[in-house]
Amino acid sequence: MAEARNHLIPGPEGRLSVRTKGLDARPEQVVIMVQGTNLSGQTGYDFQYGEGTTYSLLDAMVARGIGAVTFALSGYELSDPPADPLKVDTEHAIADFTAVMDWLAAEGYAKPSVLGWSWGGRISGHFTARNPERVNRLVLLDPALGGGNLIIPGPTEPWWVNTREDYLKRLEPDFIDPAAHRAFIDHMLIHDIRAPNGVRVENAIGSKPVDPTQIQCPTLMIYGSAAARQAYMQGGVVRAAFFETLPTKDKRFFIIPDGGDYGHLQNPRGQFHKAIADFLLDS
């Protein structure tokens, strides 16, 4: 298990909680991981269970010599709550992400690789399209790329509340060890009991899709074989068409068997970890 260093850095609206692993060794390659809708990066990418050596994507990268960074958007985990949780949409998240990228640049990593999972794929995809000079390589892990059917009705409550019942289904029990499943839910209920509802407002009024023609860097798209079946994961373009439209010659498309929307935490997680690390190191 790699040693974690936790930081609170200035963001556009209060402090942002950042976790780093492996940076003390000054690695040549660094990846920053962008969270999804319901869970902070700390929970989604650095869950520890048992010996803690096979569930954390941060640890998996550090074991291969890659520095790993993740963070919590406004209102998640230990990051300061926003003034209006209903406004924590993709543009708000991009501003938070930019603050973390600026902080990481000041730490000596001006052009890291970026990984975005679910909503994080939309956030990191838009950022990369707008700032091609700032991203080394891009990993889209089961991304919710935006532009799909409206998911209505939109919320009126400012916060989404995560529940045990929801995650008994959401984490797809067919693909995960039952004891790990229970442990993950217990962890989530302590660290990520609620989430701002801004992205659900966005999904109800219409989200802006990521433009693949503007992504210039090497790109990996990776999915579990049962992923993207949920309505909120259906973007405005077929994922294979998105891949084909990417102008970069260095692009890869992986489908991993027996995994779903949480594939990097499920039984085939080792295959996800290897495919991601191999791609990041192939530069």
Steps between C-alpha positions, in 0.01 A plus 500: 500500500649834396516781756233764446560870543186708545481871422245781511567743218326823394223451246266739322245463783672394820758231564535180299612170652785339303672165551837407351694175499848432368601862433780492759696281257471773232366261233528584131134410444210638705128444454220705655169318542169688475200371696150406391161635607442346844843425644813701569821398329631382836220243530471408133872450437659427838267257675694275738378155595682211665866542428415802286712395205249414230207744518674836493567630150740753651704220658495301175654793312763569767601132494588553133700817561226749414419781739128517578278792597128533564273756663149581614288755318326775697266346757650151487706328771702768685471772235312809612129503417389729217267794551243326279534122449258519205764697308777240531470401134764410242624857458532539876686168513736608220587811702578281803706265286692792351593613851639155578690493169649842582603376846658190350689713246641705787616170654702433183254304285386738229371234258363194679282233351130515586249225577126566522238248612129540429420873540874546544536396135285797399695734727843381386391473136386864487814615685726309261319632193545857624856460632683254274839631609434402863417129466754227421263203458127460557317198642121493469379235745137419420441870433165680510592723205186714504246607242269202546130477577371726775483328838187646653363619729783714627559522876365772724696395807855641511663172606487141377515250787687175439333196658596142571203377295606699194857371512394142548378528138725772359821310570363198307527205741557249218844651446640555849592295805213532753726588792676771299161626385384542860828662601480748215147601596603541865789723387274705273245558778774653716689706241249576222153498650384790279584671174400832339211462256626744238593234245147357523361845421733507201391156384135607522538816291758361257875447531759613250676200342876471482627577148738217400642701208665736750686230696851481360688290756530119515171363634385174658129418525439207735178332616369196677299280266177577688567874533301794368161330532370758746305793352734758654794342314345535153674785323400682186728294278571128476824432684659320204420799281658731759812285492519497120464879491799561729767655273798356689668196346590369846164377630379176656157354575473226764201292607572297815279192561285459812509859614258790502494871578725438803736263319819637657359395840348169392636152440688586176664804660849361440437504126386862523803595705741335256341645187502850649858481628631351174338784307633771728852362488504458121634843420 
